[in-house]
Amino acid sequence: MLSEHYAVVSALGLLLLIVSFVLMPKSQQRVVYHRLPSWVSFKPRNRYTASSKSPPRSISPEKKAPADIPPPADYKDLFPPWRRDSLSVARKDECLDIASEIPEFRVREGLIPFTADFRTCNSPAATYTPMGISLAEVAALGDFTDYAELSGVPLPEPYLDFNIESALPRPYRPLRWGYHQTMSLNRLQTDWWLELEKSYVERIKERKELFDKNGTMVLDYLPGSELGCKEVMEMALQFLCARYPHYFSLSFSDDRGYIFHNGILHNETIIKRMHPLHVLLENVPEDFAVMIRNPDDGYYYFRAGVLCSSLGWSVKSKLGMQLKEIHNPIPDYKEKMEFSMDRYFSKLPTARPIQRGSWGLEIDTPLFMPPGDPHEKYREIQLPETDLPLSRIHLRVDWQTLRRLPLSGAIIFNFKALFTPVEDFRYEPHIPYLLLTILQHGKPSIMKYKSTWHVEHVVLPALQRWRKEQEESGMVPPDWDVGTLQEAPFFPGWEERWRAKQGF
């Protein structure tokens, strides 16, 4: 009887909790939900079930709430996950007394202002980043600190077989079917964060020329981004030195400070003599956007970047914008992803960087195409086939990563543009049929955004021929049910083919 009594009381208590939650205003419900511990989860009905033909599992934010439901009113009180326990290991000043815990209210009261330069703030011991780290602690960690320890992301394994003269990028084919619009985020393979290839020298030269010609359209920064820019630059150079030690190294001298030695370009960069984004421009052929948390509302804003590979936009056209404003042109973003992405940014841990790819079809290989660029006119017409041989058409993949920095709490979005002649697809299993299906049956609004129409009259017949060839040769079963490949973002046999092309 006693156990039955306890069971009844427990059931009534649970019922009261549920009723109280249901009767709460929706804004309070969302606050409670956001403050639940990570081990509490809800499994919604009708959850998508994966199969062998489904897109691979990802950590993409799920479409749990429509974007017209406003996010929590107190986003500004939701801090990213802290890693203060790593400070004692990473510190360079052994005399620095680091508290293991800092009360959240103290951090909230002492948050660094949105536009403040961390180097000139008053009371650095009482001024904090969103990661719960004081500016005095940031200063004590020094330059080129142990970011691997601070972030929980280890440095890459040395790639000693790498040869810049023959290196090719991995053949990314981020094609999905059934195709629906999500961010499709997958955990980053951290050894491949910054991937170099044989076009390195040419690409660095091209990017510097783009800056010389376009200035703040490709590189600019706003007040308050100083720490984030410094962090991502130092992390990128540490990565290059660890991954490609036969080409890159760092040294220190009392008079010049830290020096980055580039064995591919045969030059050196004295770090303290230029802005961190210029250090990246001179040495890393990738784009970086620095997203900073605004303490007034808890949202993330684009505050600094070096972007030489954007199509249809530029640093100048997006700088200062909130995350949702940046993504405004993307079909279904507001309805299906805005709420989830804002929440995802607020909770992204430093130890879980992610990767994704976007793609399109281009005539030739346009790297930077700001609004009004003459190359845009190609997208408005279908050139006669006599003027548009198949050899001019390329798959462009923007291979992207997203990660949180451990000191500033900034989120870094970086990517590189990779071009592949569509003629290569003839020898890649399943790719012709998969791309053919997407082009013919993809959601019209998404395909319009991708701007593939201007080349489809040339590409579609080729894909149909190659699909038939692959079926007749036995490369692809004739009854293959089209779906996202298990090897995505690659294709069956990609690694052997990729390695053979490089002479391994």
Contacts in CASP RR format, 6 or more apart in sequence:
PFRMAT RR
TARGET T0000
AUTHOR 0000-0000-0000
METHOD contacts of the structure
MODEL  1
MLSEHYAVVSALGLLLLIVSFVLMPKSQQRVVYHRLPSWVSFKPRNRYTA
SSKSPPRSISPEKKAPADIPPPADYKDLFPPWRRDSLSVARKDECLDIAS
EIPEFRVREGLIPFTADFRTCNSPAATYTPMGISLAEVAALGDFTDYAEL
SGVPLPEPYLDFNIESALPRPYRPLRWGYHQTMSLNRLQTDWWLELEKSY
VERIKERKELFDKNGTMVLDYLPGSELGCKEVMEMALQFLCARYPHYFSL
SFSDDRGYIFHNGILHNETIIKRMHPLHVLLENVPEDFAVMIRNPDDGYY
YFRAGVLCSSLGWSVKSKLGMQLKEIHNPIPDYKEKMEFSMDRYFSKLPT
ARPIQRGSWGLEIDTPLFMPPGDPHEKYREIQLPETDLPLSRIHLRVDWQ
TLRRLPLSGAIIFNFKALFTPVEDFRYEPHIPYLLLTILQHGKPSIMKYK
STWHVEHVVLPALQRWRKEQEESGMVPPDWDVGTLQEAPFFPGWEERWRA
KQGF
21 29 0 8 1.000
21 32 0 8 1.000
24 32 0 8 1.000
26 69 0 8 1.000
27 70 0 8 1.000
27 72 0 8 1.000
27 73 0 8 1.000
30 71 0 8 1.000
30 72 0 8 1.000
31 72 0 8 1.000
31 73 0 8 1.000
31 74 0 8 1.000
34 72 0 8 1.000
34 78 0 8 1.000
34 343 0 8 1.000
34 346 0 8 1.000
44 64 0 8 1.000
48 54 0 8 1.000
50 56 0 8 1.000
50 57 0 8 1.000
52 486 0 8 1.000
53 481 0 8 1.000
53 482 0 8 1.000
53 483 0 8 1.000
53 484 0 8 1.000
54 483 0 8 1.000
54 484 0 8 1.000
55 176 0 8 1.000
55 178 0 8 1.000
55 184 0 8 1.000
55 484 0 8 1.000
55 488 0 8 1.000
56 186 0 8 1.000
56 484 0 8 1.000
56 486 0 8 1.000
56 488 0 8 1.000
58 182 0 8 1.000
58 184 0 8 1.000
58 185 0 8 1.000
58 186 0 8 1.000
59 185 0 8 1.000
59 186 0 8 1.000
59 187 0 8 1.000
59 352 0 8 1.000
59 354 0 8 1.000
60 182 0 8 1.000
60 183 0 8 1.000
60 184 0 8 1.000
60 185 0 8 1.000
61 182 0 8 1.000
61 183 0 8 1.000
61 185 0 8 1.000
61 337 0 8 1.000
61 340 0 8 1.000
61 341 0 8 1.000
61 343 0 8 1.000
61 344 0 8 1.000
62 340 0 8 1.000
63 182 0 8 1.000
63 336 0 8 1.000
63 337 0 8 1.000
63 340 0 8 1.000
64 339 0 8 1.000
64 340 0 8 1.000
65 339 0 8 1.000
65 340 0 8 1.000
66 335 0 8 1.000
66 336 0 8 1.000
66 339 0 8 1.000
67 333 0 8 1.000
67 334 0 8 1.000
67 335 0 8 1.000
67 336 0 8 1.000
67 337 0 8 1.000
67 338 0 8 1.000
67 339 0 8 1.000
69 339 0 8 1.000
71 339 0 8 1.000
71 342 0 8 1.000
71 343 0 8 1.000
72 78 0 8 1.000
75 297 0 8 1.000
75 298 0 8 1.000
75 299 0 8 1.000
75 342 0 8 1.000
75 346 0 8 1.000
76 295 0 8 1.000
76 296 0 8 1.000
76 297 0 8 1.000
76 298 0 8 1.000
77 108 0 8 1.000
78 298 0 8 1.000
78 346 0 8 1.000
78 347 0 8 1.000
79 104 0 8 1.000
79 107 0 8 1.000
79 130 0 8 1.000
79 131 0 8 1.000
79 132 0 8 1.000
80 130 0 8 1.000
80 131 0 8 1.000
80 293 0 8 1.000
80 346 0 8 1.000
80 347 0 8 1.000
80 348 0 8 1.000
80 349 0 8 1.000
80 350 0 8 1.000
80 404 0 8 1.000
80 409 0 8 1.000
81 347 0 8 1.000
81 349 0 8 1.000
81 350 0 8 1.000
82 131 0 8 1.000
82 132 0 8 1.000
82 133 0 8 1.000
83 131 0 8 1.000
83 150 0 8 1.000
83 151 0 8 1.000
83 152 0 8 1.000
83 350 0 8 1.000
83 351 0 8 1.000
83 406 0 8 1.000
84 98 0 8 1.000
84 99 0 8 1.000
84 100 0 8 1.000
84 101 0 8 1.000
84 102 0 8 1.000
84 131 0 8 1.000
84 132 0 8 1.000
84 133 0 8 1.000
85 100 0 8 1.000
86 149 0 8 1.000
86 150 0 8 1.000
86 152 0 8 1.000
86 406 0 8 1.000
87 98 0 8 1.000
87 133 0 8 1.000
87 137 0 8 1.000
87 141 0 8 1.000
87 150 0 8 1.000
88 98 0 8 1.000
88 100 0 8 1.000
89 146 0 8 1.000
89 149 0 8 1.000
90 141 0 8 1.000
90 145 0 8 1.000
90 146 0 8 1.000
90 147 0 8 1.000
90 149 0 8 1.000
90 150 0 8 1.000
91 98 0 8 1.000
91 137 0 8 1.000
91 140 0 8 1.000
91 141 0 8 1.000
92 140 0 8 1.000
92 141 0 8 1.000
92 142 0 8 1.000
92 145 0 8 1.000
93 140 0 8 1.000
96 137 0 8 1.000
96 140 0 8 1.000
98 137 0 8 1.000
102 128 0 8 1.000
102 132 0 8 1.000
102 134 0 8 1.000
106 128 0 8 1.000
107 128 0 8 1.000
107 130 0 8 1.000
107 132 0 8 1.000
110 126 0 8 1.000
110 127 0 8 1.000
110 128 0 8 1.000
111 127 0 8 1.000
111 128 0 8 1.000
111 129 0 8 1.000
111 130 0 8 1.000
111 295 0 8 1.000
112 118 0 8 1.000
112 121 0 8 1.000
112 127 0 8 1.000
112 128 0 8 1.000
112 129 0 8 1.000
112 135 0 8 1.000
112 295 0 8 1.000
113 295 0 8 1.000
114 224 0 8 1.000
114 292 0 8 1.000
114 294 0 8 1.000
114 295 0 8 1.000
114 296 0 8 1.000
115 222 0 8 1.000
115 223 0 8 1.000
115 224 0 8 1.000
116 223 0 8 1.000
116 224 0 8 1.000
117 223 0 8 1.000
117 224 0 8 1.000
117 226 0 8 1.000
118 129 0 8 1.000
118 135 0 8 1.000
118 138 0 8 1.000
118 224 0 8 1.000
118 226 0 8 1.000
118 227 0 8 1.000
118 408 0 8 1.000
119 226 0 8 1.000
121 127 0 8 1.000
121 135 0 8 1.000
124 134 0 8 1.000
124 135 0 8 1.000
124 136 0 8 1.000
124 138 0 8 1.000
124 139 0 8 1.000
125 134 0 8 1.000
125 135 0 8 1.000
125 136 0 8 1.000
126 134 0 8 1.000
127 134 0 8 1.000
127 135 0 8 1.000
128 134 0 8 1.000
128 135 0 8 1.000
129 135 0 8 1.000
129 138 0 8 1.000
129 227 0 8 1.000
129 407 0 8 1.000
129 408 0 8 1.000
129 409 0 8 1.000
130 293 0 8 1.000
130 295 0 8 1.000
130 408 0 8 1.000
130 409 0 8 1.000
131 406 0 8 1.000
131 407 0 8 1.000
131 408 0 8 1.000
131 409 0 8 1.000
133 407 0 8 1.000
138 227 0 8 1.000
138 407 0 8 1.000
141 150 0 8 1.000
141 407 0 8 1.000
143 234 0 8 1.000
143 258 0 8 1.000
143 271 0 8 1.000
144 234 0 8 1.000
144 237 0 8 1.000
144 238 0 8 1.000
144 250 0 8 1.000
144 258 0 8 1.000
145 234 0 8 1.000
147 153 0 8 1.000
147 231 0 8 1.000
147 234 0 8 1.000
147 235 0 8 1.000
147 238 0 8 1.000
147 406 0 8 1.000
148 154 0 8 1.000
148 155 0 8 1.000
148 238 0 8 1.000
150 350 0 8 1.000
150 406 0 8 1.000
150 407 0 8 1.000
151 235 0 8 1.000
151 350 0 8 1.000
151 351 0 8 1.000
151 403 0 8 1.000
151 404 0 8 1.000
151 405 0 8 1.000
151 406 0 8 1.000
152 350 0 8 1.000
152 351 0 8 1.000
152 406 0 8 1.000
153 190 0 8 1.000
153 350 0 8 1.000
153 351 0 8 1.000
153 353 0 8 1.000
153 403 0 8 1.000
154 190 0 8 1.000
155 238 0 8 1.000
155 239 0 8 1.000
155 242 0 8 1.000
155 243 0 8 1.000
156 190 0 8 1.000
156 191 0 8 1.000
156 192 0 8 1.000
156 193 0 8 1.000
156 239 0 8 1.000
156 242 0 8 1.000
156 243 0 8 1.000
157 191 0 8 1.000
157 243 0 8 1.000
158 242 0 8 1.000
158 243 0 8 1.000
158 244 0 8 1.000
158 245 0 8 1.000
159 191 0 8 1.000
159 243 0 8 1.000
159 244 0 8 1.000
160 245 0 8 1.000
160 246 0 8 1.000
161 504 0 8 1.000
162 196 0 8 1.000
162 243 0 8 1.000
162 244 0 8 1.000
162 246 0 8 1.000
163 502 0 8 1.000
164 196 0 8 1.000
164 197 0 8 1.000
164 198 0 8 1.000
164 200 0 8 1.000
164 247 0 8 1.000
164 264 0 8 1.000
165 198 0 8 1.000
166 198 0 8 1.000
166 502 0 8 1.000
166 503 0 8 1.000
167 196 0 8 1.000
167 197 0 8 1.000
167 198 0 8 1.000
167 502 0 8 1.000
168 197 0 8 1.000
168 198 0 8 1.000
168 498 0 8 1.000
168 501 0 8 1.000
168 502 0 8 1.000
169 195 0 8 1.000
169 197 0 8 1.000
169 399 0 8 1.000
169 416 0 8 1.000
169 418 0 8 1.000
170 192 0 8 1.000
170 195 0 8 1.000
170 490 0 8 1.000
170 494 0 8 1.000
170 498 0 8 1.000
171 420 0 8 1.000
171 424 0 8 1.000
171 428 0 8 1.000
171 490 0 8 1.000
171 491 0 8 1.000
171 494 0 8 1.000
171 497 0 8 1.000
171 498 0 8 1.000
172 357 0 8 1.000
172 397 0 8 1.000
172 399 0 8 1.000
172 418 0 8 1.000
172 489 0 8 1.000
172 490 0 8 1.000
173 359 0 8 1.000
173 395 0 8 1.000
173 397 0 8 1.000
173 428 0 8 1.000
173 431 0 8 1.000
173 485 0 8 1.000
173 488 0 8 1.000
173 489 0 8 1.000
173 490 0 8 1.000
173 491 0 8 1.000
174 184 0 8 1.000
174 356 0 8 1.000
174 357 0 8 1.000
174 358 0 8 1.000
174 359 0 8 1.000
174 397 0 8 1.000
174 399 0 8 1.000
174 488 0 8 1.000
174 489 0 8 1.000
175 359 0 8 1.000
175 431 0 8 1.000
175 434 0 8 1.000
175 435 0 8 1.000
175 438 0 8 1.000
175 484 0 8 1.000
175 485 0 8 1.000
175 488 0 8 1.000
175 489 0 8 1.000
176 184 0 8 1.000
176 438 0 8 1.000
176 483 0 8 1.000
176 484 0 8 1.000
176 488 0 8 1.000
177 434 0 8 1.000
177 437 0 8 1.000
177 438 0 8 1.000
177 482 0 8 1.000
177 483 0 8 1.000
177 484 0 8 1.000
178 483 0 8 1.000
178 484 0 8 1.000
179 438 0 8 1.000
179 442 0 8 1.000
179 443 0 8 1.000
179 446 0 8 1.000
180 443 0 8 1.000
181 330 0 8 1.000
181 331 0 8 1.000
181 332 0 8 1.000
181 333 0 8 1.000
181 336 0 8 1.000
181 337 0 8 1.000
181 443 0 8 1.000
181 446 0 8 1.000
182 336 0 8 1.000
182 337 0 8 1.000
183 337 0 8 1.000
183 341 0 8 1.000
183 356 0 8 1.000
184 356 0 8 1.000
184 357 0 8 1.000
185 354 0 8 1.000
185 355 0 8 1.000
185 356 0 8 1.000
185 402 0 8 1.000
186 354 0 8 1.000
186 355 0 8 1.000
186 356 0 8 1.000
187 352 0 8 1.000
187 353 0 8 1.000
187 354 0 8 1.000
187 355 0 8 1.000
188 353 0 8 1.000
188 354 0 8 1.000
188 355 0 8 1.000
188 401 0 8 1.000
188 403 0 8 1.000
189 355 0 8 1.000
190 353 0 8 1.000
191 243 0 8 1.000
193 239 0 8 1.000
193 353 0 8 1.000
193 401 0 8 1.000
194 236 0 8 1.000
194 239 0 8 1.000
194 240 0 8 1.000
194 243 0 8 1.000
194 284 0 8 1.000
194 286 0 8 1.000
195 399 0 8 1.000
195 416 0 8 1.000
196 240 0 8 1.000
196 244 0 8 1.000
196 285 0 8 1.000
199 285 0 8 1.000
200 264 0 8 1.000
200 285 0 8 1.000
201 264 0 8 1.000
201 265 0 8 1.000
203 285 0 8 1.000
204 265 0 8 1.000
204 282 0 8 1.000
204 283 0 8 1.000
204 285 0 8 1.000
206 308 0 8 1.000
206 367 0 8 1.000
207 218 0 8 1.000
207 281 0 8 1.000
207 285 0 8 1.000
207 308 0 8 1.000
208 281 0 8 1.000
208 282 0 8 1.000
210 218 0 8 1.000
210 308 0 8 1.000
210 367 0 8 1.000
210 368 0 8 1.000
211 218 0 8 1.000
211 219 0 8 1.000
211 281 0 8 1.000
211 306 0 8 1.000
211 308 0 8 1.000
214 314 0 8 1.000
214 368 0 8 1.000
214 370 0 8 1.000
216 315 0 8 1.000
216 316 0 8 1.000
217 314 0 8 1.000
217 315 0 8 1.000
217 316 0 8 1.000
217 370 0 8 1.000
218 306 0 8 1.000
218 307 0 8 1.000
218 308 0 8 1.000
218 314 0 8 1.000
218 315 0 8 1.000
218 368 0 8 1.000
219 277 0 8 1.000
219 278 0 8 1.000
219 281 0 8 1.000
219 305 0 8 1.000
219 306 0 8 1.000
219 307 0 8 1.000
219 315 0 8 1.000
220 304 0 8 1.000
220 305 0 8 1.000
220 315 0 8 1.000
220 316 0 8 1.000
220 319 0 8 1.000
221 229 0 8 1.000
221 275 0 8 1.000
221 277 0 8 1.000
221 290 0 8 1.000
221 303 0 8 1.000
221 304 0 8 1.000
221 305 0 8 1.000
222 303 0 8 1.000
222 304 0 8 1.000
222 319 0 8 1.000
222 320 0 8 1.000
224 292 0 8 1.000
224 303 0 8 1.000
225 290 0 8 1.000
225 292 0 8 1.000
225 303 0 8 1.000
225 304 0 8 1.000
225 410 0 8 1.000
227 407 0 8 1.000
227 408 0 8 1.000
227 410 0 8 1.000
228 290 0 8 1.000
228 292 0 8 1.000
228 304 0 8 1.000
228 405 0 8 1.000
228 407 0 8 1.000
228 408 0 8 1.000
228 409 0 8 1.000
228 410 0 8 1.000
228 412 0 8 1.000
229 275 0 8 1.000
229 276 0 8 1.000
229 277 0 8 1.000
229 290 0 8 1.000
229 304 0 8 1.000
229 305 0 8 1.000
230 276 0 8 1.000
231 405 0 8 1.000
231 406 0 8 1.000
231 407 0 8 1.000
231 408 0 8 1.000
231 410 0 8 1.000
232 276 0 8 1.000
232 280 0 8 1.000
232 288 0 8 1.000
232 290 0 8 1.000
232 405 0 8 1.000
232 410 0 8 1.000
232 412 0 8 1.000
232 414 0 8 1.000
233 271 0 8 1.000
233 276 0 8 1.000
233 277 0 8 1.000
233 279 0 8 1.000
233 280 0 8 1.000
234 276 0 8 1.000
235 405 0 8 1.000
236 280 0 8 1.000
236 284 0 8 1.000
236 288 0 8 1.000
237 248 0 8 1.000
237 250 0 8 1.000
237 260 0 8 1.000
237 279 0 8 1.000
237 283 0 8 1.000
238 250 0 8 1.000
240 247 0 8 1.000
240 248 0 8 1.000
240 283 0 8 1.000
240 284 0 8 1.000
241 248 0 8 1.000
241 249 0 8 1.000
241 250 0 8 1.000
247 262 0 8 1.000
247 263 0 8 1.000
247 264 0 8 1.000
248 260 0 8 1.000
248 261 0 8 1.000
248 262 0 8 1.000
248 263 0 8 1.000
248 264 0 8 1.000
249 260 0 8 1.000
249 261 0 8 1.000
250 258 0 8 1.000
250 259 0 8 1.000
250 260 0 8 1.000
250 261 0 8 1.000
251 258 0 8 1.000
251 259 0 8 1.000
251 261 0 8 1.000
252 258 0 8 1.000
252 259 0 8 1.000
253 259 0 8 1.000
256 270 0 8 1.000
256 272 0 8 1.000
257 270 0 8 1.000
257 271 0 8 1.000
257 272 0 8 1.000
258 270 0 8 1.000
258 271 0 8 1.000
258 272 0 8 1.000
259 268 0 8 1.000
259 269 0 8 1.000
259 270 0 8 1.000
259 271 0 8 1.000
260 268 0 8 1.000
260 269 0 8 1.000
260 271 0 8 1.000
260 279 0 8 1.000
260 283 0 8 1.000
261 268 0 8 1.000
262 268 0 8 1.000
262 269 0 8 1.000
262 283 0 8 1.000
265 283 0 8 1.000
269 279 0 8 1.000
269 282 0 8 1.000
269 283 0 8 1.000
271 279 0 8 1.000
274 282 0 8 1.000
277 288 0 8 1.000
277 304 0 8 1.000
277 305 0 8 1.000
277 306 0 8 1.000
278 306 0 8 1.000
280 286 0 8 1.000
280 288 0 8 1.000
280 306 0 8 1.000
281 306 0 8 1.000
281 308 0 8 1.000
285 416 0 8 1.000
286 414 0 8 1.000
286 415 0 8 1.000
286 416 0 8 1.000
287 305 0 8 1.000
287 306 0 8 1.000
287 307 0 8 1.000
287 308 0 8 1.000
287 309 0 8 1.000
287 310 0 8 1.000
287 414 0 8 1.000
287 415 0 8 1.000
287 416 0 8 1.000
288 305 0 8 1.000
288 306 0 8 1.000
288 307 0 8 1.000
288 412 0 8 1.000
288 413 0 8 1.000
288 414 0 8 1.000
289 302 0 8 1.000
289 304 0 8 1.000
289 305 0 8 1.000
289 307 0 8 1.000
289 412 0 8 1.000
289 413 0 8 1.000
289 414 0 8 1.000
290 302 0 8 1.000
290 303 0 8 1.000
290 304 0 8 1.000
290 305 0 8 1.000
290 410 0 8 1.000
290 412 0 8 1.000
291 300 0 8 1.000
291 301 0 8 1.000
291 302 0 8 1.000
291 303 0 8 1.000
291 323 0 8 1.000
291 345 0 8 1.000
291 410 0 8 1.000
291 411 0 8 1.000
291 412 0 8 1.000
291 413 0 8 1.000
292 300 0 8 1.000
292 301 0 8 1.000
292 303 0 8 1.000
292 304 0 8 1.000
292 408 0 8 1.000
292 410 0 8 1.000
293 299 0 8 1.000
293 300 0 8 1.000
293 409 0 8 1.000
293 410 0 8 1.000
294 300 0 8 1.000
294 301 0 8 1.000
298 346 0 8 1.000
299 322 0 8 1.000
299 323 0 8 1.000
299 342 0 8 1.000
299 345 0 8 1.000
300 322 0 8 1.000
300 323 0 8 1.000
300 342 0 8 1.000
300 345 0 8 1.000
300 411 0 8 1.000
301 320 0 8 1.000
301 321 0 8 1.000
301 322 0 8 1.000
301 323 0 8 1.000
302 318 0 8 1.000
302 319 0 8 1.000
302 320 0 8 1.000
302 321 0 8 1.000
302 323 0 8 1.000
302 326 0 8 1.000
303 319 0 8 1.000
303 320 0 8 1.000
304 319 0 8 1.000
305 315 0 8 1.000
305 319 0 8 1.000
306 315 0 8 1.000
307 314 0 8 1.000
307 315 0 8 1.000
308 367 0 8 1.000
308 368 0 8 1.000
309 367 0 8 1.000
309 368 0 8 1.000
309 398 0 8 1.000
309 415 0 8 1.000
309 416 0 8 1.000
309 417 0 8 1.000
310 368 0 8 1.000
310 369 0 8 1.000
310 370 0 8 1.000
311 366 0 8 1.000
311 368 0 8 1.000
311 369 0 8 1.000
312 369 0 8 1.000
312 370 0 8 1.000
312 371 0 8 1.000
312 373 0 8 1.000
312 376 0 8 1.000
313 370 0 8 1.000
313 371 0 8 1.000
314 368 0 8 1.000
314 370 0 8 1.000
314 371 0 8 1.000
317 370 0 8 1.000
317 371 0 8 1.000
318 325 0 8 1.000
318 326 0 8 1.000
323 341 0 8 1.000
323 342 0 8 1.000
323 345 0 8 1.000
324 333 0 8 1.000
324 334 0 8 1.000
324 338 0 8 1.000
324 341 0 8 1.000
324 342 0 8 1.000
327 333 0 8 1.000
327 337 0 8 1.000
327 338 0 8 1.000
327 341 0 8 1.000
328 334 0 8 1.000
329 449 0 8 1.000
330 449 0 8 1.000
331 443 0 8 1.000
331 445 0 8 1.000
331 446 0 8 1.000
331 448 0 8 1.000
331 449 0 8 1.000
332 445 0 8 1.000
332 446 0 8 1.000
345 411 0 8 1.000
348 402 0 8 1.000
348 403 0 8 1.000
348 404 0 8 1.000
348 411 0 8 1.000
349 404 0 8 1.000
350 403 0 8 1.000
350 404 0 8 1.000
350 405 0 8 1.000
350 406 0 8 1.000
350 409 0 8 1.000
353 401 0 8 1.000
353 402 0 8 1.000
353 403 0 8 1.000
353 404 0 8 1.000
354 401 0 8 1.000
354 402 0 8 1.000
354 403 0 8 1.000
355 399 0 8 1.000
355 400 0 8 1.000
355 401 0 8 1.000
355 402 0 8 1.000
356 400 0 8 1.000
356 402 0 8 1.000
357 397 0 8 1.000
357 398 0 8 1.000
357 399 0 8 1.000
357 400 0 8 1.000
357 415 0 8 1.000
357 489 0 8 1.000
358 397 0 8 1.000
358 398 0 8 1.000
358 400 0 8 1.000
359 395 0 8 1.000
359 396 0 8 1.000
359 397 0 8 1.000
359 398 0 8 1.000
359 450 0 8 1.000
360 395 0 8 1.000
360 396 0 8 1.000
360 397 0 8 1.000
360 450 0 8 1.000
360 451 0 8 1.000
360 452 0 8 1.000
361 393 0 8 1.000
361 394 0 8 1.000
361 395 0 8 1.000
361 396 0 8 1.000
361 422 0 8 1.000
361 450 0 8 1.000
361 451 0 8 1.000
361 452 0 8 1.000
361 455 0 8 1.000
361 456 0 8 1.000
361 459 0 8 1.000
362 393 0 8 1.000
362 394 0 8 1.000
362 396 0 8 1.000
362 419 0 8 1.000
362 455 0 8 1.000
363 375 0 8 1.000
363 378 0 8 1.000
363 383 0 8 1.000
363 388 0 8 1.000
363 392 0 8 1.000
363 393 0 8 1.000
363 394 0 8 1.000
363 454 0 8 1.000
363 455 0 8 1.000
364 375 0 8 1.000
364 392 0 8 1.000
364 394 0 8 1.000
365 394 0 8 1.000
365 396 0 8 1.000
365 419 0 8 1.000
366 373 0 8 1.000
366 375 0 8 1.000
367 417 0 8 1.000
369 375 0 8 1.000
369 376 0 8 1.000
378 454 0 8 1.000
379 451 0 8 1.000
379 453 0 8 1.000
379 454 0 8 1.000
380 454 0 8 1.000
381 454 0 8 1.000
382 453 0 8 1.000
382 454 0 8 1.000
382 455 0 8 1.000
382 456 0 8 1.000
382 457 0 8 1.000
383 454 0 8 1.000
385 457 0 8 1.000
385 458 0 8 1.000
388 455 0 8 1.000
388 458 0 8 1.000
389 458 0 8 1.000
390 422 0 8 1.000
390 423 0 8 1.000
390 458 0 8 1.000
390 459 0 8 1.000
390 462 0 8 1.000
391 421 0 8 1.000
391 423 0 8 1.000
393 421 0 8 1.000
393 422 0 8 1.000
393 455 0 8 1.000
393 458 0 8 1.000
393 459 0 8 1.000
394 419 0 8 1.000
394 420 0 8 1.000
394 421 0 8 1.000
394 422 0 8 1.000
395 419 0 8 1.000
395 420 0 8 1.000
395 421 0 8 1.000
395 422 0 8 1.000
395 425 0 8 1.000
396 417 0 8 1.000
396 418 0 8 1.000
396 419 0 8 1.000
397 417 0 8 1.000
397 418 0 8 1.000
397 420 0 8 1.000
398 415 0 8 1.000
398 416 0 8 1.000
398 417 0 8 1.000
398 418 0 8 1.000
399 415 0 8 1.000
399 416 0 8 1.000
399 418 0 8 1.000
400 413 0 8 1.000
400 414 0 8 1.000
400 415 0 8 1.000
401 412 0 8 1.000
401 413 0 8 1.000
401 414 0 8 1.000
401 415 0 8 1.000
402 411 0 8 1.000
402 412 0 8 1.000
402 413 0 8 1.000
403 411 0 8 1.000
403 412 0 8 1.000
404 410 0 8 1.000
404 411 0 8 1.000
404 412 0 8 1.000
405 411 0 8 1.000
405 412 0 8 1.000
422 459 0 8 1.000
422 462 0 8 1.000
423 462 0 8 1.000
425 431 0 8 1.000
425 432 0 8 1.000
425 435 0 8 1.000
425 463 0 8 1.000
425 466 0 8 1.000
426 432 0 8 1.000
426 462 0 8 1.000
426 466 0 8 1.000
426 469 0 8 1.000
427 497 0 8 1.000
428 491 0 8 1.000
428 494 0 8 1.000
428 497 0 8 1.000
429 470 0 8 1.000
429 475 0 8 1.000
429 476 0 8 1.000
429 491 0 8 1.000
429 492 0 8 1.000
429 493 0 8 1.000
430 470 0 8 1.000
430 476 0 8 1.000
430 480 0 8 1.000
430 485 0 8 1.000
430 491 0 8 1.000
430 492 0 8 1.000
431 491 0 8 1.000
432 462 0 8 1.000
432 463 0 8 1.000
432 464 0 8 1.000
432 466 0 8 1.000
432 467 0 8 1.000
432 470 0 8 1.000
433 463 0 8 1.000
433 467 0 8 1.000
433 470 0 8 1.000
433 476 0 8 1.000
433 480 0 8 1.000
433 482 0 8 1.000
434 482 0 8 1.000
434 483 0 8 1.000
434 484 0 8 1.000
434 485 0 8 1.000
435 463 0 8 1.000
436 460 0 8 1.000
436 463 0 8 1.000
436 464 0 8 1.000
436 467 0 8 1.000
437 482 0 8 1.000
437 483 0 8 1.000
438 447 0 8 1.000
439 447 0 8 1.000
439 452 0 8 1.000
439 456 0 8 1.000
439 459 0 8 1.000
439 460 0 8 1.000
439 463 0 8 1.000
440 460 0 8 1.000
447 453 0 8 1.000
452 459 0 8 1.000
467 476 0 8 1.000
469 475 0 8 1.000
470 476 0 8 1.000
471 477 0 8 1.000
471 478 0 8 1.000
485 491 0 8 1.000
485 492 0 8 1.000
487 493 0 8 1.000
487 494 0 8 1.000
END
